[in-house]
Amino acid sequence: MGQKRRMLLAAIIFIAVYYKVTAKETRLLDVQKTTNVVADLYYGCREEAMKKFIESDVLKQELNNSEGFQKAWNKSIECSKQIPQGRKEHSAALSVYINEDKSFIQTLNKAIETMGGNVSIYEDHFNLKSLHFLLMDSMRLLKPKECKNFYVFQDGKNQPQKGSTVRFTSFTLAYSDYEELKRPKHVNESTILHLTSCFFVNLKDYVCGQEQDEILLSPAEVFTVEQVKTKTTSDGDEYLEIDLKQSGLKSSHNCYIFSRMSVGQETTTAVAERDRSPPAVVATLWLVSVLAALSSVSLAV
């Protein structure tokens, strides 16, 4: 019994360290390293997704199960602005993303980054499916007619290779005004992403009370690293500027929620994805099993 407890303790320590490290990683990663990202664009299953996530009880259940989600949602649902061909839930979802509860947004971002490893993880542990769908569907409904240039501030100097293909690991806020971006932040030893996006939403147009131009970017958008250079501000501070050019959209695990066959078996693609699940997915599953095992040990004692 003592040995089992020591093994469980070691597992928990490993997981705690793992998540402490990964939480500090940049949210701009090589496409090949983002196979866990929930970047579903719901191509071919939009109507089914709307019925399942919004018109059934999934949204209600997820609101009831998350105090942060419910608090942000209740503040946003009364917004009178509505996107073309959209519903009030779309505007509420956009409002939620820039609400004052930053801890909830961190939870959402981390879930989107890590819960797409396979169908089982997505179905059983990604508890913000409705919000993800509404955000992504809003971006599809509001897809701009032309591409535009934006800026994203990023802590640290994680430097992707020129010519590599990258994506954000969750939804991300960008700015159209370069000086506005730098004003509240100390840019020394930081990175500014200068990017061309063709898939974005200007939240000022659809969120009540939003006065600043804040641009919502999607984890489904893929960029090519065009240039990496060191620049200097007027105050003499050095920072890294990375130029990114949009190279398309990548709907990883498209229509994930509907990828199981009618008999409840995983599709061949889902099984293959499960078998090659990267470390973040393995750690997530391990955490669940460890906690279950720990509970069993406690009851046995």
C-alpha positions as CSV (number, residue, x, y, z in Angstrom):
1,M,0.0,0.0,0.0
2,G,2.8,2.4,0.9
3,Q,4.5,1.8,-2.5
4,K,1.3,2.5,-4.4
5,R,0.9,5.8,-2.5
6,R,4.4,6.8,-3.3
7,M,3.8,6.0,-7.0
8,L,0.6,8.1,-7.0
9,L,2.4,11.0,-5.3
10,A,5.2,10.8,-7.8
11,A,2.7,10.9,-10.7
12,I,0.9,13.9,-9.2
13,I,4.2,15.8,-8.8
14,F,5.2,15.0,-12.4
15,I,1.8,16.3,-13.7
16,A,2.0,19.5,-11.6
17,V,5.5,20.2,-12.9
18,Y,4.4,19.4,-16.4
19,Y,1.5,21.9,-16.4
20,K,3.6,24.5,-14.6
21,V,6.1,24.4,-17.5
22,T,3.6,24.2,-20.4
23,A,1.6,27.1,-19.0
24,K,4.5,29.3,-19.7
25,E,4.9,28.3,-23.4
26,T,4.1,30.7,-26.1
27,R,0.6,30.3,-27.7
28,L,2.1,30.6,-31.2
29,L,3.4,27.2,-32.1
30,D,4.5,25.2,-35.2
31,V,1.4,23.6,-36.8
32,Q,3.0,20.1,-36.5
33,K,3.1,20.6,-32.7
34,T,-0.6,21.7,-32.3
35,T,-2.4,18.4,-33.0
36,N,-4.2,18.8,-29.6
37,V,-5.7,22.2,-30.5
38,V,-9.5,22.2,-30.9
39,A,-9.6,24.1,-34.2
40,D,-12.9,22.7,-35.6
41,L,-14.5,25.0,-38.2
42,Y,-17.6,22.7,-38.3
43,Y,-17.5,22.4,-42.1
44,G,-20.4,20.3,-43.2
45,C,-22.0,20.0,-39.8
46,R,-22.9,23.6,-38.8
47,E,-26.6,22.9,-38.5
48,E,-26.1,19.7,-36.5
49,A,-23.7,21.6,-34.2
50,M,-26.1,24.4,-33.7
51,K,-28.9,22.0,-32.7
52,K,-26.6,20.0,-30.4
53,F,-24.7,22.8,-28.7
54,I,-27.1,25.7,-28.6
55,E,-30.7,24.5,-29.2
56,S,-30.4,21.4,-26.9
57,D,-29.2,21.6,-23.3
58,V,-25.4,21.5,-23.9
59,L,-25.0,25.3,-23.5
60,K,-27.2,25.3,-20.4
61,Q,-25.3,22.4,-18.8
62,E,-21.9,24.0,-19.5
63,L,-23.1,27.2,-18.0
64,N,-24.4,25.4,-14.9
65,N,-21.1,23.6,-14.5
66,S,-18.8,26.6,-14.8
67,E,-19.2,29.6,-12.4
68,G,-16.8,31.6,-14.5
69,F,-18.6,30.9,-17.8
70,Q,-22.0,31.6,-16.2
71,K,-20.9,34.9,-14.7
72,A,-19.4,36.2,-17.9
73,W,-22.4,34.9,-20.0
74,N,-25.0,36.6,-17.7
75,K,-23.2,39.9,-18.2
76,S,-23.1,39.5,-21.9
77,I,-26.4,37.9,-23.0
78,E,-28.4,41.2,-22.8
79,C,-26.2,42.9,-25.4
80,S,-28.5,44.3,-28.2
81,K,-25.9,44.0,-30.9
82,Q,-26.4,41.1,-33.2
83,I,-24.2,39.8,-36.0
84,P,-25.7,39.3,-39.5
85,Q,-27.4,35.9,-39.8
86,G,-26.5,35.3,-36.2
87,R,-28.3,34.9,-32.9
88,K,-28.0,36.7,-29.6
89,E,-25.8,33.8,-28.4
90,H,-23.2,34.7,-31.0
91,S,-22.9,38.3,-29.6
92,A,-22.9,37.0,-26.1
93,A,-20.0,34.6,-26.9
94,L,-17.9,37.4,-28.4
95,S,-18.6,39.5,-25.3
96,V,-17.6,36.7,-23.0
97,Y,-14.1,36.5,-24.6
98,I,-13.2,40.1,-23.6
99,N,-15.0,40.1,-20.3
100,E,-13.2,41.1,-17.1
101,D,-12.8,37.5,-15.8
102,K,-9.3,36.8,-17.1
103,S,-9.0,33.5,-15.2
104,F,-12.0,32.0,-17.1
105,I,-10.4,33.0,-20.4
106,Q,-7.2,31.4,-19.4
107,T,-9.2,28.2,-18.6
108,L,-10.9,28.4,-22.0
109,N,-7.6,28.9,-23.8
110,K,-5.9,26.1,-22.0
111,A,-8.8,23.8,-22.7
112,I,-8.8,24.6,-26.5
113,E,-5.1,24.1,-26.6
114,T,-5.1,20.6,-25.0
115,M,-8.5,19.0,-25.4
116,G,-8.4,18.0,-29.1
117,G,-6.1,15.0,-28.8
118,N,-8.8,12.4,-29.5
119,V,-12.6,12.1,-29.6
120,S,-12.9,10.7,-26.1
121,I,-11.0,13.6,-24.5
122,Y,-13.0,16.1,-26.5
123,E,-16.4,14.6,-25.7
124,D,-15.7,13.8,-22.0
125,H,-13.4,16.6,-20.8
126,F,-13.8,19.6,-23.1
127,N,-16.6,21.3,-21.2
128,L,-16.8,24.5,-23.3
129,K,-18.0,23.1,-26.6
130,S,-20.8,25.5,-26.9
131,L,-18.7,28.6,-26.4
132,H,-16.0,27.3,-28.9
133,F,-18.7,26.7,-31.5
134,L,-20.3,30.1,-31.1
135,L,-16.9,31.9,-31.3
136,M,-15.9,29.9,-34.4
137,D,-19.3,30.2,-36.0
138,S,-19.3,34.0,-35.4
139,M,-16.0,34.2,-37.2
140,R,-17.3,32.2,-40.2
141,L,-20.4,34.4,-40.4
142,L,-18.4,37.6,-40.2
143,K,-15.5,36.4,-42.5
144,P,-14.1,39.6,-43.9
145,K,-13.9,40.3,-47.7
146,E,-10.3,41.4,-47.5
147,C,-7.2,40.6,-45.4
148,K,-5.8,43.1,-43.0
149,N,-2.7,43.7,-40.9
150,F,-2.7,43.4,-37.1
151,Y,-0.3,43.2,-34.2
152,V,-0.2,40.8,-31.3
153,F,2.0,41.3,-28.2
154,Q,3.6,38.2,-26.9
155,D,5.8,37.8,-23.8
156,G,9.2,36.1,-24.2
157,K,11.4,35.6,-27.2
158,N,10.3,32.2,-28.5
159,Q,11.6,32.5,-32.0
160,P,10.0,30.4,-34.8
161,Q,12.1,29.5,-37.8
162,K,11.7,31.6,-40.9
163,G,9.6,29.7,-43.4
164,S,7.9,27.6,-40.8
165,T,4.1,27.3,-40.6
166,V,2.5,28.3,-37.3
167,R,-0.8,28.8,-35.6
168,F,-2.2,30.2,-32.4
169,T,-3.2,27.5,-29.9
170,S,-6.5,29.2,-29.0
171,F,-8.4,32.3,-29.8
172,T,-6.2,35.4,-29.6
173,L,-6.7,39.2,-29.3
174,A,-4.9,41.4,-31.8
175,Y,-4.7,45.1,-32.5
176,S,-4.8,47.3,-35.6
177,D,-2.9,50.2,-33.9
178,Y,0.8,49.4,-33.3
179,E,1.3,52.3,-30.9
180,E,-1.9,51.4,-29.0
181,L,-0.5,47.9,-28.5
182,K,2.8,49.1,-27.1
183,R,1.4,51.8,-24.8
184,P,0.4,49.8,-21.7
185,K,3.3,47.3,-22.0
186,H,7.0,47.2,-21.6
187,V,8.3,45.7,-24.8
188,N,11.9,45.1,-23.7
189,E,12.8,41.5,-24.3
190,S,9.3,40.8,-25.7
191,T,7.9,39.8,-29.1
192,I,5.5,41.7,-31.3
193,L,3.8,39.7,-34.1
194,H,3.0,41.6,-37.2
195,L,0.6,39.5,-39.1
196,T,-1.8,39.5,-42.1
197,S,-5.1,37.9,-41.2
198,C,-8.0,37.0,-43.5
199,F,-10.2,35.4,-40.8
200,F,-11.0,37.8,-38.0
201,V,-13.7,39.8,-36.1
202,N,-13.4,43.3,-34.9
203,L,-15.0,43.0,-31.5
204,K,-15.8,46.7,-31.4
205,D,-18.5,46.2,-34.0
206,Y,-20.4,43.5,-32.2
207,V,-19.7,43.8,-28.5
208,C,-21.7,46.3,-26.3
209,G,-19.6,48.8,-24.5
210,Q,-16.4,47.9,-26.5
211,E,-14.6,51.1,-27.6
212,Q,-11.2,49.9,-28.4
213,D,-10.4,48.1,-31.7
214,E,-9.7,44.6,-30.5
215,I,-9.5,41.9,-33.1
216,L,-10.4,38.2,-32.5
217,L,-8.1,35.7,-34.2
218,S,-8.8,32.0,-34.6
219,P,-6.7,28.9,-33.8
220,A,-7.8,27.6,-37.2
221,E,-5.9,30.2,-39.1
222,V,-2.4,29.2,-40.3
223,F,0.5,31.6,-40.9
224,T,3.9,31.4,-42.6
225,V,6.8,33.0,-40.8
226,E,8.1,35.6,-43.4
227,Q,10.7,37.4,-41.3
228,V,12.2,37.5,-37.8
229,K,14.1,40.6,-36.8
230,T,15.3,42.5,-33.8
231,K,14.0,46.1,-33.5
232,T,14.6,49.0,-31.1
233,T,12.1,51.4,-29.6
234,S,12.6,55.2,-29.3
235,D,13.6,54.5,-25.7
236,G,16.3,52.1,-26.7
237,D,14.4,48.9,-25.7
238,E,15.0,45.9,-27.9
239,Y,12.3,43.6,-28.9
240,L,11.7,40.9,-31.5
241,E,9.3,41.4,-34.4
242,I,8.0,38.5,-36.3
243,D,6.2,38.9,-39.6
244,L,3.5,36.4,-40.3
245,K,1.5,36.0,-43.6
246,Q,-1.8,34.1,-43.7
247,S,-1.4,30.8,-45.6
248,G,-4.9,29.4,-45.1
249,L,-7.3,27.8,-42.6
250,K,-6.7,24.4,-41.0
251,S,-9.8,22.8,-39.5
252,S,-8.1,20.2,-37.3
253,H,-10.5,17.4,-36.3
254,N,-13.4,18.8,-38.3
255,C,-16.9,18.0,-36.9
256,Y,-15.2,16.2,-34.0
257,I,-18.4,15.8,-32.0
258,F,-20.0,13.9,-34.9
259,S,-17.0,11.7,-35.8
260,R,-18.2,8.6,-34.0
261,M,-20.0,6.0,-36.0
262,S,-23.7,5.3,-35.1
263,V,-22.7,2.1,-33.1
264,G,-20.6,4.2,-30.8
265,Q,-17.2,3.2,-32.2
266,E,-14.4,5.6,-33.0
267,T,-13.7,6.3,-36.7
268,T,-10.4,5.0,-38.1
269,T,-9.1,8.6,-38.1
270,A,-10.1,9.1,-34.4
271,V,-8.3,5.8,-33.4
272,A,-5.2,6.8,-35.3
273,E,-5.2,10.2,-33.6
274,R,-5.7,8.6,-30.2
275,D,-2.8,6.2,-30.8
276,R,-0.4,9.0,-31.7
277,S,-1.6,11.4,-28.9
278,P,1.2,13.9,-28.0
279,P,2.4,14.4,-24.4
280,A,-0.2,17.1,-23.5
281,V,-3.0,14.7,-24.2
282,V,-1.3,11.8,-22.4
283,A,-0.8,14.0,-19.4
284,T,-4.4,15.0,-19.4
285,L,-5.7,11.5,-19.4
286,W,-3.1,10.4,-16.8
287,L,-4.2,13.2,-14.5
288,V,-7.8,11.9,-14.6
289,S,-6.7,8.3,-14.0
290,V,-4.3,9.3,-11.2
291,L,-7.0,11.2,-9.3
292,A,-9.3,8.3,-9.6
293,A,-6.7,5.9,-8.3
294,L,-5.8,8.3,-5.5
295,S,-9.5,8.4,-4.5
296,S,-9.6,4.6,-4.4
297,V,-6.5,4.4,-2.2
298,S,-8.0,7.0,0.2
299,L,-11.2,5.0,0.5
300,A,-9.3,1.8,1.0
301,V,-7.5,3.4,4.0
